[in-house]
Structures are given as C-alpha cells and as structure tokens.
Amino acid sequence: MINDRGNKKWTAIMIPEHVAMLKEVKKEYYAVEKPILDEQQIEENGFKLMMAHKDILLIEVKHYKDYGLHHCKGYIDSINYQYKYIKLVSKLGHDNLIKIKFEDTINVSIL
C-alpha cells in the first residue's frame, strides 16, 4: 500500500509563491458562477423576506459569496432598503449577525 501525503510532502521544498499559486488555482477550479435570477424569482424572494420579517419567521437563505453558494438559517434582524441588504441572526438575540446583499440572494425558504 502506498502511503502518499499529497502536497504536504512537497511543500517543504516549494517557495511561498508556488504555494500561493497552488491555492489560487484550487480556488479558481472550485469557483461557481453567480446564477442570474428572473424578475419573478426576485419578487418572490422579496415577498418572503418581508413576510418573514413581519411575522418573525425562521428562514433559510441561499446566497452567493466568495465564488460559492452558501446557506444560512435564522431570523431577520433588519432590512435596509437604502443600501439593499438584510441582517440575519441565528437566534432572536443579537449574536452571529450575517449581512446579505439583495443582489447576492439566490433563494429564500420559510421554514
């Protein structure tokens, strides 16, 4: 059986520039393009966000961040219409605030 350690074995003889380039190539390889939403989906997401904010409902938001898709669950703390973002908290308190832009929101589900 071959006991290979992958890149770990070679990092001792690699210069820092090579390590940085390898990380960049890996990041580009796993990058996901941002999906384009139609007007109906954007309007539906906005309606669900307003309803969840008004009735204090638990939601799951699928959003685009750092070349990938992420999921967040929580309650809406506030909606800022001027700067176009929502603040999501994991509990009803004010811990773990997550700021999500409207244009990065892909899907909103009320749980």
GIZI-V967387 format. One record per pair of residues at least 4 apart in sequence whose ideal C-beta (glycine too) atoms are under 7 Angstrom apart, sorted by sequence separation. I is the first residue (numbers start at 1). GAP is how many residues later the second one is. If there is no record, write none. Layout:
i->I gap->GAP
i->I gap->GAP
This chain:
i->5 gap->4
i->7 gap->4
i->10 gap->4
i->14 gap->4
i->16 gap->4
i->17 gap->4
i->18 gap->4
i->19 gap->4
i->20 gap->4
i->21 gap->4
i->22 gap->4
i->23 gap->4
i->24 gap->4
i->25 gap->4
i->26 gap->4
i->27 gap->4
i->37 gap->4
i->39 gap->4
i->40 gap->4
i->41 gap->4
i->42 gap->4
i->43 gap->4
i->44 gap->4
i->45 gap->4
i->46 gap->4
i->47 gap->4
i->48 gap->4
i->49 gap->4
i->50 gap->4
i->51 gap->4
i->89 gap->4
i->91 gap->4
i->100 gap->4
i->14 gap->5
i->37 gap->5
i->52 gap->5
i->64 gap->5
i->65 gap->5
i->80 gap->5
i->89 gap->5
i->90 gap->5
i->100 gap->5
i->89 gap->6
i->90 gap->6
i->52 gap->7
i->62 gap->7
i->63 gap->7
i->79 gap->7
i->89 gap->7
i->11 gap->8
i->89 gap->8
i->62 gap->9
i->63 gap->9
i->78 gap->9
i->76 gap->10
i->77 gap->10
i->87 gap->10
i->88 gap->10
i->60 gap->11
i->61 gap->11
i->77 gap->11
i->76 gap->12
i->77 gap->12
i->87 gap->12
i->88 gap->12
i->60 gap->13
i->74 gap->14
i->75 gap->14
i->85 gap->14
i->86 gap->14
i->7 gap->15
i->58 gap->15
i->74 gap->15
i->85 gap->15
i->72 gap->16
i->74 gap->16
i->85 gap->16
i->58 gap->17
i->59 gap->17
i->75 gap->17
i->84 gap->17
i->85 gap->17
i->84 gap->18
i->56 gap->19
i->77 gap->20
i->53 gap->23
i->52 gap->24
i->74 gap->24
i->53 gap->26
i->72 gap->26
i->49 gap->27
i->61 gap->27
i->34 gap->30
i->49 gap->30
i->32 gap->35
i->31 gap->36
i->32 gap->36
i->32 gap->37
i->49 gap->37
i->63 gap->37
i->69 gap->37
i->61 gap->39
i->65 gap->39
i->64 gap->40
i->63 gap->41
i->63 gap->42
i->64 gap->42
i->63 gap->43
i->61 gap->44
i->62 gap->44
i->62 gap->45
i->61 gap->47
i->59 gap->49
i->60 gap->49
i->59 gap->50
i->59 gap->51
i->60 gap->51
i->59 gap->52
i->57 gap->53
i->58 gap->53
i->52 gap->58
i->49 gap->59
i->45 gap->60
i->48 gap->60
i->45 gap->62
i->48 gap->62
i->45 gap->63
i->35 gap->71
